[in-house]
Amino acid sequence: MALKPALQTDEAALIRAAQAGDSVAFEQLVHAYDQGVLRLAMNMLRSPEDANDVYQEAFLRVFRNLNSFRFDCSFHTWLYRIVTNLCLDHLRKRQVRKEEPTILVTANGPLDRMDSVPEERAESDPQRNLFSGQLRRRVKELLGQLTPRERMVFELRHYQGLRLRRIGEILGTTEEAAKNCLFRATQKMRNGLEDFL
């Protein structure tokens, strides 16, 4: 998450200190953004292992390339661009390799991994619990059918709450292109969820 405007001058000082080799300043930068980076990666990749890989790789790249940061955009935008590019790479690799199925064959018969994810609010109502599980599986399936770029824009907008202008900056494109991509993703999601609506 980006620092508040009052703290942005402190952030610039931290960046400059980290660029000069101050490891404490770099640790403070990591601490300021680590939860947001991990949350974004987890929302995008839906895999704790992959999210942790992206988290580590993102901060490793920041460490290696911090001297190239020239303050022509916000640090938040620069960092999230790194994270989104890493997530897009992971999503593209998943399309090439076969993803693990959500249904496992066990000695006791088929087991749906999504059923093991508890949803406390729906537990008291079995019918609601069933509907909620079906909806959750459908949303996951539909997110998997979006292109990596559509999924990234959809996640950044709806799960991270970023504005389209910021999303465009992160993806290195225009606000209008981000808006068009979000429109396509939203239409696909809406069409795929017609049965539930």
Residue pairs with C-beta under 8 A, 6 or more apart in sequence:
1 32
1 33
1 35
1 36
1 76
2 74
2 75
2 76
3 10
3 11
3 32
3 76
8 74
11 29
11 32
11 75
12 71
14 25
14 28
14 29
15 25
15 29
15 66
15 69
15 71
15 75
17 25
18 25
18 26
18 29
18 66
19 66
19 67
19 69
26 63
26 66
29 62
29 75
30 59
30 62
33 76
33 79
34 55
34 59
36 160
37 54
37 55
37 58
37 59
37 79
37 80
37 83
38 51
38 52
38 55
39 160
40 80
40 83
40 84
40 87
40 155
40 156
40 159
40 160
41 50
41 51
41 52
41 54
41 55
41 58
41 83
41 86
41 87
42 48
42 51
43 155
43 159
43 160
44 51
44 84
44 87
44 90
44 91
44 151
44 152
44 155
45 51
45 54
45 87
45 90
45 91
46 140
46 143
50 90
53 90
54 83
54 86
54 87
54 90
57 86
58 79
58 82
58 83
58 86
61 82
61 86
62 79
62 82
69 75
69 78
73 169
77 166
77 169
77 170
80 156
80 170
81 169
81 170
81 171
81 172
84 152
84 156
84 170
84 171
87 152
88 148
88 149
88 152
91 148
91 151
91 152
92 148
95 148
99 144
102 112
102 113
102 114
102 137
102 140
103 110
103 111
103 112
103 113
104 110
104 111
104 113
105 111
112 137
114 133
114 136
114 137
114 140
115 133
117 136
119 129
119 132
119 133
119 136
122 128
122 129
122 131
122 132
123 129
131 196
134 196
135 193
135 196
138 192
138 193
138 196
139 189
139 193
141 192
142 188
142 189
142 192
142 193
143 151
143 154
143 155
143 189
145 188
145 192
146 154
146 185
146 188
146 189
149 171
149 181
150 181
150 182
150 184
150 185
150 188
151 185
152 171
153 167
153 171
153 178
153 181
153 182
153 185
154 182
154 185
154 186
154 189
156 162
156 166
156 167
156 170
157 164
157 167
157 182
162 170
164 175
164 178
164 179
164 182
165 175
165 178
167 175
167 178
167 182
168 174
168 175
168 176
168 177
168 178
171 177
171 178
190 197
